[in-house]
C-alpha cells in the first residue's frame, strides 16, 4: 500500500501504520499535499495551505518515531484546522476580508495541543464570514464533493469538504447553531460537538461565546474520538473550560452499547420531517436495538420558541464580538453578518433576559429527561441535503434558518454533547444523517455508541462518487 493510496484510509489506521513505521509521515504528508493541489482548485476547501511547514513537521515526527518517541494517535498524521483558530505561523482571517492579514501573537489552545500531540497541520480551512451563515461576497465558497450543486452546510464548510474529499484525515470545526453538524451531515462525516467548555476556546474567533463549541470532524467515530482526546481538557487561559478529567476515548471504544437506554421523542423527530430522513432514523433505531440498546419513548422539552430565539441571542453576542470593528469598518462586512450585528445592537435588555429565561427552562427540562435515558436519538436536519438554490433563501427568510436549526440549536443552548453519524443515502445520492445526544461530559458514551453503530453499518465508508 502506497502513501498516495491512503487518502481515504481512517485516521486511526494511518496512525497505526505510522507508529509501526510501515508508512512515512513525510511521504503521506507529501501525498496529501499533492491531492490538495490536484483537487482543491475545484472544491475550494483551504484558505491557506502550509506545505513547507507541514513537511517540516512531518520530518520531525518521523525522526521522533524512529527514536521510539510516540506522542499519541495524531503523531505524524496530516490534519487541518478551521480558519478561526489562531496560528502564529499563518494568517487567521475567520472567513472575513477584514482580518485577511491578521497574524496572531499566540496559537489557539487547540492548535498547541494538536502540535504537542505530533499532528501535522496541512493548513487553514475556509469558513463562512465570522462563522455565521454565508461566505463573504468576495470569497469563493467551498463546494460539496458529493454534488457541487448541493449545500455544504455552514460554517465549517472547508472542514467538511476537505475531510470528505480525502484532503486531510480529520479537521477541527466549530458549532454555534450546527456548524460542526451541518457540514458533517452534508458531506457524510462523523462530527462531535462536545459539551460546552469541554474544549478550550482560547485563541478562537468567537461568533457567540455562550453558544460556541470547538470539536472534531472526521470519517468515523474512532477518528473523531482520537482528535477529541488530544484537544479536550481544562485550560488556564480559558476560565470557561471544564475541569473534568478527559478519559481515553479510544480505550473503551469496543465496549458496545448493550443495556444503554436511548430515548426517542417520535413527534420531535418525525412530525413535519422529510420521509427519507424519518425512514433512515427508524432503520438506525433497529440497528441500535440489534446491538443491545433499549429504546424508550420520551417527551422532548418545548423547543419551538427557543429555536426562534437563536438568531436574536446570536446577534447580541456577535455584536459584542465585533464591537471593535463594527460599525467602524462596516463597509468591509458582507451583508448577512452585518445585518446580524445590526440586529444585535438593537435588541433590548428585556428581550435578552427573556431569551435567557427560556434557555434555562429548556436546559432544565432536558436535564430532567436525561435522568431516564443515556442517549437521545434525533435527525441532524429535517430534510435531505438541500440544493444551493433552495439555500439561497437563507438570507431572505428567517423561517428557513429556524426550520433547519430544529435539531441543532437546542443543544447549543443547553451545551449538550452530540455525535453526528451518516445513516443513509437519499434518492439524489446525497448522505443522510442522525445525531446521538448525551449528558454533559459523556462524550465517551457517544463515541462508543457511534463506533458500535459503525461496526455493523457502512454508511461512514461511502465516498463521493466522483472521488471514490
Long-range contacts (C-beta under 8 A, 24 or more apart in sequence): 2-31, 3-27, 3-28, 3-30, 3-31, 4-31, 4-34, 4-35, 6-31, 7-31, 7-32, 7-35, 7-166, 7-167, 8-166, 8-219, 8-463, 9-169, 10-169, 10-219, 10-220, 10-222, 10-223, 11-73, 11-74, 11-77, 11-79, 11-169, 11-170, 11-218, 11-219, 11-220, 11-222, 11-223, 11-226, 11-227, 12-73, 12-220, 12-222, 12-223, 12-226, 12-250, 14-77, 14-169, 15-73, 15-74, 15-75, 15-76, 15-77, 15-226, 18-61, 18-65, 18-75, 18-76, 18-77, 19-65, 19-70, 19-75, 21-65, 21-66, 24-62, 25-58, 25-59, 25-61, 25-62, 25-65, 25-75, 25-76, 25-77, 25-120, 26-55, 26-58, 26-59, 26-62, 28-58, 28-76, 28-78, 29-54, 29-55, 29-57, 29-58, 29-78, 29-120, 29-122, 30-55, 30-58, 32-78, 32-122, 32-167, 32-168, 32-169, 33-122, 35-166, 35-167, 36-122, 36-123, 36-162, 36-167, 39-165, 39-167, 39-467, 40-162, 40-167, 42-143, 42-148, 43-142, 43-143, 43-145, 43-148, 43-161, 43-162, 43-165, 43-167, 44-126, 44-140, 44-141, 44-142, 44-143, 44-158, 44-161, 45-125, 45-126, 45-142, 45-157, 45-158, 45-159, 45-161, 45-162, 45-165, 45-167, 46-80, 46-122, 46-123, 46-124, 46-125, 46-126, 46-158, 46-162, 46-167, 47-83, 47-93, 47-123, 47-124, 47-125, 47-126, 47-127, 47-158, 48-83, 48-90, 48-91, 48-123, 48-124, 49-122, 49-123, 50-89, 50-90, 50-121, 50-122, 50-123, 50-124, 51-122, 51-123, 53-89, 53-90, 53-121, 54-78, 54-120, 54-121, 54-122, 54-123, 57-115, 57-120, 57-121, 58-120, 61-118, 61-120, 64-118, 71-116, 71-117, 71-118, 72-117, 72-118, 72-229, 72-230, 73-117, 73-226, 73-229, 73-230, 73-250, 74-114, 74-117, 74-118, 74-119, 74-226, 74-227, 74-230, 75-117, 75-118, 75-119, 76-118, 76-120, 77-118, 77-119, 77-120, 77-169, 77-170, 78-119, 78-120, 78-121, 78-122, 78-168, 78-169, 79-114, 79-119, 79-120, 79-121, 79-122, 79-168, 79-169, 79-170, 79-171, 79-172, 79-227, 80-121, 80-122, 80-123, 80-124, 80-125, 80-158, 80-159, 80-162, 80-167, 80-168, 80-171, 80-172, 81-110, 81-111, 81-114, 81-121, 81-124, 81-125, 81-171, 81-172, 82-124, 82-125, 82-127, 82-156, 82-158, 82-159, 82-171, 82-172, 82-173, 82-174, 83-124, 83-125, 83-126, 83-127, 83-158, 84-127, 84-131, 84-174, 84-204, 84-205, 85-110, 85-111, 85-124, 85-172, 85-203, 85-204, 85-214, 86-111, 86-203, 86-204, 86-205, 87-111, 87-121, 87-124, 90-123, 90-124, 91-124, 92-124, 92-205, 94-127, 94-129, 94-130, 94-131, 94-205, 95-126, 95-127, 95-128, 95-129, 95-130, 95-131, 95-135, 95-136, 95-139, 95-155, 96-129, 96-130, 96-136, 96-332, 96-333, 97-136, 97-138, 97-139, 97-332, 98-325, 98-329, 98-332, 98-333, 99-205, 104-203, 106-203, 107-203, 108-200, 108-202, 108-203, 108-204, 109-200, 109-202, 109-203, 109-231, 109-235, 109-237, 109-238, 110-172, 110-199, 110-200, 110-203, 110-204, 110-214, 110-231, 111-203, 113-230, 113-231, 113-233, 114-172, 114-230, 114-231, 117-230, 119-230, 122-167, 122-168, 125-156, 125-158, 125-159, 125-162, 125-171, 126-157, 126-158, 127-155, 127-156, 127-157, 127-158, 127-159, 128-154, 128-155, 128-157, 128-179, 129-333, 129-334, 129-336, 129-337, 130-205, 130-207, 130-318, 130-321, 130-322, 130-337, 131-155, 131-174, 131-176, 131-179, 131-205, 131-207, 131-212, 132-207, 132-314, 132-318, 132-336, 132-337, 132-340, 133-336, 133-394, 133-395, 133-401, 134-334, 134-336, 134-337, 134-394, 134-395, 135-334, 136-333, 136-334, 136-337, 137-334, 137-335, 144-186, 144-187, 144-385, 145-187, 145-464, 145-466, 145-467, 146-186, 146-187, 146-188, 146-385, 146-429, 146-430, 146-431, 146-464, 146-465, 147-385, 147-428, 147-429, 147-430, 147-464, 149-387, 149-388, 149-389, 150-186, 150-385, 150-386, 150-387, 150-388, 150-428, 150-430, 151-186, 151-385, 151-386, 151-387, 151-388, 151-390, 151-391, 152-183, 152-186, 152-187, 153-178, 153-179, 153-181, 153-182, 153-183, 153-184, 153-185, 153-186, 153-187, 154-178, 154-179, 154-182, 154-183, 155-179, 155-207, 156-180, 156-182, 156-183, 156-217, 157-183, 159-183, 159-217, 160-184, 160-186, 160-187, 160-189, 160-217, 161-187, 163-187, 163-189, 163-217, 163-218, 163-219, 164-188, 164-189, 164-219, 164-463, 164-464, 165-464, 165-467, 166-463, 166-467, 169-218, 169-219, 169-223, 170-216, 170-217, 170-218, 170-219, 170-223, 170-224, 170-226, 170-227, 171-216, 171-217, 171-218, 172-214, 172-215, 172-216, 172-217, 172-227, 172-231, 173-214, 173-215, 173-216, 173-217, 174-204, 174-207, 174-212, 174-213, 174-214, 174-215, 175-212, 175-213, 175-214, 175-215, 175-408, 175-412, 176-207, 176-208, 176-211, 176-212, 176-213, 176-314, 176-412, 177-211, 177-310, 177-314, 177-405, 177-408, 177-409, 177-412, 178-380, 178-404, 178-405, 178-407, 178-408, 178-409, 178-412, 180-213, 180-215, 180-217, 180-420, 181-380, 181-408, 181-418, 181-420, 181-433, 181-435, 182-380, 182-381, 182-404, 182-408, 183-217, 184-217, 184-380, 184-420, 184-433, 185-380, 185-381, 185-385, 185-420, 185-422, 185-431, 185-432, 185-433, 186-385, 186-430, 186-431, 186-433, 187-431, 188-422, 188-431, 188-433, 188-459, 188-460, 188-462, 188-463, 188-464, 189-217, 189-218, 189-219, 189-420, 189-422, 190-217, 190-218, 190-219, 190-220, 190-221, 190-223, 190-224, 190-419, 190-420, 190-421, 190-422, 190-450, 190-454, 190-460, 191-215, 191-216, 191-217, 191-218, 191-224, 191-419, 191-420, 192-216, 192-224, 192-225, 192-228, 192-417, 192-418, 192-419, 192-420, 192-443, 192-446, 192-447, 193-411, 193-412, 193-417, 193-418, 193-419, 193-420, 194-228, 194-232, 194-417, 194-443, 195-242, 195-415, 195-416, 195-417, 195-440, 195-441, 195-442, 195-443, 196-240, 196-412, 196-415, 197-240, 197-241, 197-242, 197-415, 198-232, 198-241, 198-242, 198-244, 198-417, 198-441, 198-443, 199-228, 199-231, 199-232, 199-233, 199-241, 200-231, 200-233, 200-234, 200-235, 200-237, 200-238, 200-241, 201-238, 201-240, 201-241, 202-235, 202-237, 202-238, 202-241, 203-237, 205-321, 206-317, 206-321, 207-314, 207-317, 207-318, 207-321, 208-313, 208-314, 208-316, 208-317, 208-318, 208-321, 209-240, 209-317, 209-320, 209-321, 210-313, 210-317, 211-310, 211-313, 211-314, 211-317, 211-412, 211-413, 213-412, 213-415, 219-460, 219-461, 220-450, 220-451, 220-454, 220-460, 221-253, 221-419, 221-421, 221-446, 221-447, 221-450, 221-451, 221-453, 221-454, 221-460, 222-250, 222-253, 222-447, 222-451, 222-454, 224-419, 224-447, 224-450, 225-249, 225-250, 225-253, 225-443, 225-447, 225-451, 226-250, 228-443, 228-447, 232-443, 242-441, 244-441, 247-444, 249-443, 249-444, 249-447, 252-444, 252-448, 253-447, 253-448, 253-451, 254-451, 255-448, 256-291, 256-292, 256-448, 256-452, 257-288, 257-291, 257-292, 257-293, 257-448, 257-449, 257-452, 258-291, 258-292, 258-293, 259-292, 259-293, 259-294, 260-292, 260-293, 260-294, 260-374, 260-375, 260-445, 260-449, 261-293, 261-294, 261-295, 261-296, 261-372, 261-373, 261-374, 261-375, 262-288, 262-293, 262-294, 262-295, 262-296, 262-373, 262-374, 262-375, 262-376, 262-377, 262-436, 262-449, 263-295, 263-296, 263-297, 263-298, 263-369, 263-372, 263-373, 263-375, 263-376, 263-377, 264-295, 264-296, 264-297, 264-298, 264-376, 264-377, 264-378, 265-297, 265-298, 265-299, 265-300, 265-376, 265-378, 266-297, 267-300, 268-300, 268-303, 268-378, 269-377, 269-378, 269-379, 272-382, 273-379, 273-382, 273-383, 274-382, 274-383, 274-384, 276-384, 276-424, 276-426, 276-427, 276-432, 277-379, 277-381, 277-382, 277-383, 277-384, 277-432, 278-379, 279-424, 280-423, 280-424, 280-432, 280-434, 281-377, 281-378, 281-379, 281-423, 281-434, 283-423, 283-424, 284-377, 284-421, 284-423, 284-434, 284-453, 285-377, 287-453, 287-456, 287-457, 288-377, 288-449, 288-452, 288-453, 290-456, 291-452, 291-453, 291-456, 293-449, 296-372, 296-373, 298-369, 298-372, 298-373, 298-376, 299-369, 300-366, 300-369, 300-376, 301-361, 301-362, 301-365, 301-366, 301-369, 302-362, 302-365, 303-362, 303-406, 303-410, 305-358, 306-358, 306-359, 306-362, 306-409, 306-410, 306-413, 307-402, 307-405, 307-406, 307-409, 307-410, 308-402, 309-354, 309-355, 309-358, 309-359, 310-402, 310-405, 310-409, 310-412, 310-413, 311-340, 311-343, 311-398, 311-401, 311-402, 312-343, 312-344, 312-347, 312-351, 312-352, 312-355, 313-352, 313-355, 313-359, 314-340, 314-344, 315-340, 315-341, 315-343, 315-344, 315-347, 316-344, 316-347, 316-352, 317-344, 318-344, 319-344, 319-345, 320-344, 335-395, 336-394, 336-395, 359-413, 359-414, 362-410, 362-413, 362-414, 363-413, 363-414, 363-415, 366-410, 366-414, 366-416, 367-414, 370-439, 374-438, 374-439, 374-442, 374-445, 375-436, 375-437, 375-438, 375-445, 375-446, 375-449, 376-436, 376-437, 376-438, 377-434, 377-435, 377-436, 377-437, 378-407, 378-434, 378-435, 378-437, 379-407, 379-433, 379-434, 379-435, 380-407, 380-408, 380-420, 380-433, 380-434, 380-435, 381-407, 381-433, 382-406, 382-407, 384-426, 384-427, 384-428, 384-430, 384-432, 385-426, 385-428, 385-430, 385-431, 407-435, 411-437, 415-440, 416-440, 417-441, 417-442, 417-443, 417-446, 418-446, 419-443, 419-446, 419-447, 419-449, 419-450, 421-450, 421-453, 421-454, 421-459, 421-460, 422-459, 422-460, 422-462, 423-453, 423-457, 423-459, 424-459, 425-459, 425-462, 429-465, 431-459, 431-462, 432-459
